[in-house]
Amino acid sequence: KLDLRMVVELQKRLHGTPEARKLQLIHSDVMKLDLPFFNLCVANIPYQISSPLVFKLLSHPQRFRCAVLMVQREFAQRLCAKPGDELYCRLSVNTQLLAKVDHLMKVSKNSFRPPPKVDSSVVRIEPRNPPPPVDFVEWDGLVRLCFNRKNKTLGAVFRQKPLLQLLADNLKTHRALHGAMRGGMAGAGVAPGAVAAAVGGRGPLAAEPMDEDAQAGALAHSAAGSHAGGSGAGGSGDLFREVGDIVEGVLIATGFSEERTAKMDQDDFLKLLAAFNEKGIHFAGC
């Protein structure tokens, strides 16, 4: 508990009762705390930390049974959204990859005094056990790019020059790292985590969806920086064309060229990621 006033109040109420021996109060910020082992999590959480807290729980090394959380209504709808729903987003896909999410009940803002400005919901989050056999950094990199324009076809999304340049830079780094690790010999790729570290990839647990225009601007800025830093490098045009051909081939082979991100489910993204990885295209750090 971060609020010292609440810590003191709880200690006062439980002082001298049998329940006091069963309670351990930790006065700390949950986002800065290494969570101990737990089996159940039941919490009415500050809504501004909903997304990072959900993924902090899901990244806990020791699998827990479930978490029952009260969150803002719209956040709950995003967590539970299915392909085709208006609120289906990167948060929906990432959470449902790692856990089974159920909406339990609605809680009106009039249930509180003073009433907040938004309604709430109670959700149950049950981690998948065992966790899915997928590299989450690679997964999140792909999903991030796809949801950049979730209502456009994947063909339109992946034919953007800034995105292709980003993938080309990633492939160049991947090959350079592979050459260093293998003594310059060709072969299988390096671990996605190594590529993410090399290109300064963002952490995969930042799950709140960014505004689409902001994402497009960030992507263009990243690509512009790549061109500025490497426009004189030999063979960069050949690599760009190679990546374009690979991407086009993967989209045609998988049949996703005319599919829209907003309609795709976990199996679709897994199939697409496997096809790209097989051709040497990686998304760690994207």
Residue pairs with C-beta under 8 A, 6 or more apart in sequence:
1 7
1 10
1 25
1 26
1 27
1 28
2 27
2 28
2 29
2 30
4 27
7 25
7 27
10 23
10 25
11 25
14 20
14 23
26 33
30 49
30 53
30 56
31 49
31 52
31 53
31 56
35 56
35 57
35 60
37 62
38 64
39 64
39 65
40 64
40 65
40 66
40 67
40 68
41 57
41 64
41 66
41 67
41 68
41 69
42 67
42 68
42 69
43 67
43 68
43 69
43 70
44 69
44 70
45 53
45 69
45 70
45 71
47 71
47 72
47 75
47 118
50 69
50 71
50 72
50 75
51 75
51 91
51 206
51 207
51 208
52 205
52 206
52 207
53 69
54 67
54 69
54 79
54 95
54 125
54 207
55 94
55 95
55 205
55 207
56 205
57 64
57 67
57 125
58 95
58 98
58 99
58 125
58 127
59 205
63 127
63 129
63 131
64 127
65 126
66 124
66 125
66 126
66 127
67 124
67 125
67 126
68 104
68 122
68 123
68 124
68 125
69 122
69 123
69 125
70 107
70 120
70 121
70 122
71 79
71 120
71 121
71 122
71 123
72 118
72 119
72 120
72 121
73 106
73 118
73 119
73 120
73 121
74 87
74 118
75 121
76 103
76 120
76 121
76 122
76 123
77 85
77 87
77 103
77 121
78 87
78 88
78 89
78 91
78 92
78 209
79 91
79 92
79 95
79 101
79 123
79 125
80 92
80 101
80 102
80 103
80 123
81 87
81 88
81 89
81 92
82 88
82 92
82 265
83 262
83 263
83 264
83 265
84 262
84 263
85 92
88 150
88 262
89 147
89 150
89 209
90 140
90 143
90 144
90 147
90 207
90 209
91 207
91 208
91 209
93 143
93 147
93 266
93 269
94 139
94 140
94 143
94 204
94 207
95 101
95 125
95 207
96 266
97 128
97 132
97 134
97 136
97 139
97 266
98 127
98 128
98 131
98 132
98 136
99 125
99 126
99 127
99 128
100 125
100 126
100 128
101 123
101 124
101 125
101 126
102 123
102 124
102 126
103 121
103 122
103 123
104 121
104 122
104 123
104 124
105 121
105 122
106 119
106 120
106 121
107 119
107 120
107 121
107 122
108 119
108 120
109 115
109 116
109 117
109 118
109 119
109 120
134 270
134 273
135 192
135 193
135 284
136 204
137 192
137 193
137 196
137 201
137 204
137 284
138 192
138 273
138 277
138 282
138 283
138 284
139 204
139 269
139 273
139 283
140 204
140 283
141 196
141 201
141 204
141 282
141 283
141 284
141 285
141 286
142 269
142 272
142 273
142 276
142 283
142 286
143 269
144 215
144 283
144 286
145 157
145 158
145 163
145 219
145 283
145 286
146 154
146 157
146 261
146 264
146 269
147 209
147 215
147 261
148 157
148 163
148 212
148 215
148 216
148 219
149 156
149 157
149 212
149 216
149 261
150 212
150 260
150 261
150 262
151 260
151 261
151 262
152 260
152 261
153 257
153 258
153 259
153 260
154 251
154 256
154 257
154 258
154 259
154 260
154 261
154 272
155 251
155 257
155 258
157 163
157 261
158 164
158 247
158 251
159 244
159 247
159 248
160 219
161 223
162 219
162 220
162 222
162 223
162 224
163 219
163 223
164 240
164 243
164 244
164 247
165 223
165 226
165 227
165 240
166 219
166 222
166 223
166 226
166 286
167 243
167 247
167 281
167 283
167 286
168 236
168 239
168 240
168 242
168 243
169 199
169 226
169 230
170 195
170 199
170 281
170 282
170 283
170 284
170 285
170 286
171 239
171 243
171 280
171 281
171 282
172 239
173 195
173 198
173 199
173 285
174 189
174 190
174 195
174 280
174 282
177 190
177 194
177 195
177 198
178 186
178 187
178 188
178 189
178 190
179 185
181 190
189 277
189 280
189 282
192 282
192 283
192 284
193 284
195 201
195 282
195 284
195 285
196 284
196 285
198 285
199 284
199 285
200 285
201 284
201 285
201 286
202 285
210 218
230 236
243 281
246 279
246 280
246 281
247 276
247 281
249 279
250 272
250 275
250 276
250 279
250 281
251 257
253 275
254 271
254 272
254 275
256 264
256 268
256 272
259 268
264 272
273 283
276 282
276 283
